[in-house]
Amino acid sequence: MAGIKDYSTTQANNTSLNGISTAEGMLPSNLNNAIRALMKNTRDWYNDSQWVEYGDGSGTYTATYASATSFTIDGVDVTSFYHAGRRIKLTASTPGTIYGTIASSSFSTNTTINVTWDSGSLSNEAITNVYVAALSKTNSSIPTEIIGTSNIADGAVTTAKIAADASASSIFSQFVGAYTVELMDIISENLDNINIALDTDFWNGGQRYLGAIDNNYKAAIFSGTENEGTIETREMELFPGHRSSITNVRPIVDATSTVTIKTKERLADTATESTSSSMVASGDNPVRQSGRYFKIQVKTPSGSVWTHAQGVDVIASRIGLR
């Protein structure tokens, strides 16, 4: 037994410490040697405590090559510990020390761990050590409300990442006027505070943009590669006092779109969502959905170029009270 990784969670199984016998009837001279070994093992772990050699959770373990991007922990199900998103450090003769992120894990006789390596890969040889990050991806010990601006790496927050999660209280079409260097002061006197790239058409004037008021009531424009667009109608009772059946939706959007319908029988009910309907060559989205109250959702795919979205044309019929 050499190192914390080999300690067993069954107390009686811990009968040696770095080759020093700690079994019943051990030599008295082994006591101080065992204490020194324990201190060494503790310090070895502490020197790089962000990584844990978990193994199979108790005692010695066997890690075996499976492919260039996978290995196994033999004979035990440890998928909950080696879960997707957790970081890995592995040592072996050919790659040396390599780092990666667990992509997936599964169990059948052995636990197979698939890894996306930062660089390098495994060779068909003995694996020396497998370490996992002390912090797990799920149920981590990081407290809330502690990550401030001083803890975020430069360049970590990009306009692309912000756009991927952008929300707005109002969206509209707008034209922008031309700007001179002096007029840029209207936006900010500090060039570093202007978040619109200087090489965009925004500054030329006369350009039509999709404008917005964000949730902090600040004016903004959308630019760059188109994200998936989602447009949803208000909740409608198509035939007051009666249920309805919708058989076709035609999005008034100049892009190939999909349609999903949300239905309720009562306003207090949780909406039931239909499967997505794709647009056919005629520009229609065939559907078959019945209910009392409806919301129609139209989605345009990421990367599609479109300039307007007016609403939807619906073919529906009244089908009764219940």
C-alpha positions in Angstrom: 0.0 0.0 0.0 1.6 3.3 -1.1 -0.3 6.5 -0.9 -3.8 7.6 0.1 -5.1 6.2 -3.1 -4.5 2.6 -1.8 -6.2 3.2 1.6 -9.4 1.0 2.1 -12.7 2.3 3.4 -12.8 -1.0 5.4 -10.6 -0.3 8.4 -9.5 -3.9 8.9 -8.1 -4.1 5.4 -5.5 -1.4 6.1 -2.7 -3.8 7.2 0.3 -2.0 5.7 1.4 1.6 5.1 4.0 2.2 2.3 5.2 -1.4 2.8 5.3 -1.1 6.6 3.2 -3.7 8.4 0.4 -2.3 10.5 -1.3 -5.6 11.1 -2.2 -7.0 14.5 0.9 -7.9 16.4 3.1 -5.4 14.4 6.6 -4.7 15.7 6.7 -1.8 18.1 9.4 -0.2 15.9 6.9 -0.1 13.0 4.7 2.4 14.8 6.9 5.5 14.4 7.8 4.4 10.8 4.1 4.1 10.0 3.4 7.5 11.4 6.2 9.0 9.3 4.8 7.2 6.2 1.3 8.6 6.9 2.7 12.1 7.2 4.5 11.7 3.9 1.3 10.4 2.1 -0.7 13.4 3.5 1.9 15.9 2.3 2.1 14.3 -1.1 -1.6 14.7 -1.5 -1.6 18.2 -0.1 1.0 19.4 -2.6 -1.5 18.9 -5.5 -4.8 18.7 -3.7 -6.9 20.0 -6.6 -6.5 16.5 -8.1 -7.8 13.3 -6.4 -6.7 9.8 -7.3 -10.1 8.2 -6.6 -9.6 4.9 -8.4 -12.6 2.8 -7.5 -13.2 4.5 -4.2 -11.6 2.0 -1.9 -8.1 0.4 -2.0 -6.0 -0.3 -5.0 -7.6 -0.1 -8.4 -6.9 -1.1 -12.0 -7.2 1.4 -14.9 -6.9 -0.2 -18.3 -6.4 1.3 -21.8 -9.5 0.9 -24.0 -8.8 3.3 -26.9 -6.9 6.6 -27.7 -9.8 8.5 -26.0 -11.1 6.0 -23.4 -10.0 3.8 -20.5 -11.7 1.6 -17.9 -11.8 1.4 -14.1 -12.1 -2.4 -13.8 -14.7 -4.4 -11.9 -16.9 -1.6 -10.3 -19.5 0.9 -11.3 -18.1 4.4 -10.6 -20.0 6.3 -13.3 -21.4 8.7 -10.7 -17.9 9.8 -9.8 -16.4 9.8 -13.3 -19.3 11.9 -14.8 -19.5 13.9 -17.9 -17.9 17.4 -17.6 -15.5 16.5 -14.8 -11.8 17.1 -15.5 -9.3 14.3 -15.7 -5.5 14.1 -15.3 -3.8 10.9 -16.5 -0.2 9.7 -16.5 1.3 6.9 -18.7 4.6 6.3 -20.3 3.9 7.5 -23.9 1.7 10.5 -23.4 3.3 11.5 -20.1 0.8 13.6 -18.2 -2.3 14.6 -20.2 -5.4 16.5 -19.2 -9.0 16.3 -20.5 -12.7 16.5 -19.8 -14.9 13.4 -19.4 -17.4 13.2 -22.3 -19.4 10.2 -21.0 -19.1 7.1 -18.8 -20.9 3.8 -18.8 -20.8 0.5 -16.8 -20.9 -3.1 -18.0 -18.5 -5.3 -15.9 -16.1 -2.4 -16.0 -16.7 1.4 -16.0 -15.7 2.9 -19.4 -14.7 6.5 -19.3 -14.6 8.5 -22.6 -12.5 11.6 -22.5 -11.9 14.6 -24.8 -8.2 15.3 -24.3 -6.9 18.9 -24.3 -4.0 17.5 -26.3 -2.4 14.1 -26.8 -4.0 10.7 -26.5 -3.6 7.3 -24.9 -1.5 4.5 -26.2 -2.1 0.8 -25.8 0.1 0.5 -22.6 -0.2 0.4 -18.8 -1.8 3.5 -17.2 0.1 4.7 -14.2 -2.3 7.1 -12.5 -5.8 8.5 -13.1 -6.8 11.7 -11.2 -10.1 13.5 -11.2 -10.7 17.2 -10.3 -11.6 17.7 -6.7 -14.6 19.7 -7.8 -17.4 17.8 -9.6 -19.4 19.4 -12.4 -22.7 18.5 -10.7 -23.5 19.4 -7.0 -20.2 21.3 -6.7 -19.1 23.0 -3.5 -18.7 26.5 -5.1 -20.9 28.9 -3.1 -23.2 31.3 -4.9 -22.6 35.0 -5.3 -18.8 34.9 -5.1 -17.6 35.2 -8.7 -17.1 38.9 -9.5 -15.6 40.8 -12.4 -12.0 40.5 -11.0 -12.3 36.7 -11.1 -13.3 36.4 -14.8 -10.5 35.9 -17.3 -9.9 38.6 -19.9 -11.8 37.6 -23.1 -13.9 35.0 -21.3 -17.2 36.9 -22.0 -17.6 37.5 -25.7 -20.3 39.2 -27.7 -21.1 35.8 -29.2 -21.7 34.3 -25.8 -23.8 37.2 -24.7 -25.9 37.0 -28.0 -26.5 33.3 -27.4 -28.5 34.2 -24.3 -29.8 37.6 -25.2 -33.3 38.7 -24.1 -35.2 41.9 -24.8 -38.4 43.5 -23.6 -39.1 45.1 -27.0 -37.8 44.4 -30.5 -38.3 46.7 -33.5 -36.8 47.7 -36.9 -34.7 50.9 -36.9 -32.5 53.0 -39.1 -29.3 54.5 -37.8 -27.7 57.9 -38.7 -24.1 58.5 -39.7 -21.5 59.2 -37.0 -18.4 61.3 -37.0 -15.7 60.9 -34.4 -17.1 63.8 -32.5 -20.6 62.3 -32.5 -19.3 59.1 -31.0 -19.2 61.0 -27.7 -23.0 60.6 -27.6 -22.5 56.9 -27.0 -19.5 57.2 -24.7 -16.6 59.6 -24.2 -14.4 56.5 -23.5 -13.7 54.4 -26.6 -13.2 51.3 -24.4 -16.9 51.6 -23.4 -18.3 51.4 -26.9 -19.2 47.8 -27.5 -20.0 48.2 -31.3 -17.1 47.2 -33.5 -15.6 50.2 -35.4 -15.5 48.3 -38.7 -19.3 47.6 -38.9 -21.8 49.4 -41.1 -23.4 50.8 -38.0 -21.3 53.9 -38.2 -22.1 54.6 -41.9 -25.7 55.7 -41.3 -28.8 54.8 -43.3 -28.5 51.1 -42.3 -31.5 49.1 -41.2 -31.0 47.1 -38.0 -33.0 44.9 -35.7 -33.2 47.1 -32.6 -34.1 46.2 -29.1 -34.7 47.5 -25.6 -33.0 45.1 -23.2 -34.3 44.1 -19.8 -32.3 47.0 -18.3 -34.2 49.4 -20.6 -31.1 50.2 -22.7 -31.3 50.5 -26.5 -29.3 48.0 -28.4 -28.9 46.5 -31.9 -28.5 42.9 -33.0 -25.6 42.1 -35.4 -23.4 39.2 -36.4 -24.4 35.7 -37.3 -28.1 35.0 -36.9 -29.1 32.9 -33.9 -32.2 30.7 -33.8 -35.2 33.0 -33.8 -38.3 32.2 -31.7 -41.5 34.1 -32.2 -44.6 33.2 -30.2 -48.2 34.6 -30.5 -50.3 35.6 -27.5 -52.7 33.1 -26.1 -55.8 32.9 -28.4 -59.3 31.5 -28.3 -60.0 31.3 -32.0 -63.8 30.7 -31.7 -65.0 32.3 -28.4 -66.9 29.8 -26.4 -65.8 26.8 -28.5 -62.9 24.4 -29.1 -61.0 24.6 -32.3 -59.0 22.4 -34.6 -56.0 23.8 -36.4 -54.9 22.0 -39.5 -52.4 24.4 -41.1 -50.1 27.3 -40.1 -48.4 29.6 -42.6 -45.7 31.7 -41.0 -45.4 35.2 -42.5 -41.6 35.1 -42.2 -39.2 35.2 -45.1 -37.3 32.1 -43.9 -37.8 28.4 -43.7 -39.5 27.9 -40.3 -40.8 25.3 -38.0 -44.1 25.5 -36.1 -45.0 24.3 -32.7 -48.5 24.7 -31.1 -49.2 25.0 -27.4 -52.8 24.1 -26.4 -54.9 24.3 -23.2 -58.5 23.4 -22.4 -58.6 25.8 -19.4 -56.6 28.9 -18.8 -55.4 27.3 -15.5 -54.1 24.2 -17.3 -50.4 23.6 -18.1 -50.0 23.9 -21.9 -49.5 20.8 -24.0 -46.9 21.3 -26.7 -47.2 19.6 -30.1 -44.3 18.1 -32.1 -42.5 20.5 -34.4 -43.9 20.8 -37.9 -41.5 21.6 -40.8 -42.3 23.9 -43.6 -43.3 22.3 -47.0 -42.6 23.7 -50.5 -45.8 25.7 -50.4 -44.7 27.7 -47.4 -47.2 25.9 -45.1 -46.6 24.0 -41.9 -49.2 21.2 -41.8 -50.4 20.5 -38.2 -53.3 18.7 -36.5 -54.0 20.1 -33.1 -57.2 20.8 -31.2 -58.0 22.7 -28.0 -59.6 25.7 -26.5 -56.7 28.1 -26.1 -53.7 28.3 -28.4 -50.2 29.8 -28.7 -48.4 29.3 -32.0 -44.6 29.3 -31.9 -42.5 29.9 -35.0 -38.7 29.2 -35.1 -36.2 30.2 -37.7 -33.0 28.1 -37.7 -29.6 29.5 -36.7 -27.7 31.0 -39.5 -30.7 31.6 -41.7 -31.0 35.1 -43.2 -34.4 36.8 -42.8 -35.6 40.4 -42.7 -39.2 40.4 -41.5 -41.6 38.4 -39.4 -45.2 39.6 -39.4 -47.2 36.8 -37.9 -49.1 33.6 -38.9 -52.0 32.7 -41.1 -54.0 29.9 -39.5 -56.6 27.4 -41.0 -58.9 26.3 -38.2 -62.4 25.1 -37.7 -64.9 25.2 -34.8 -65.4 21.7 -33.3 -67.8 22.2 -30.4 -67.8 23.0 -26.7 -66.0 19.9 -25.4 
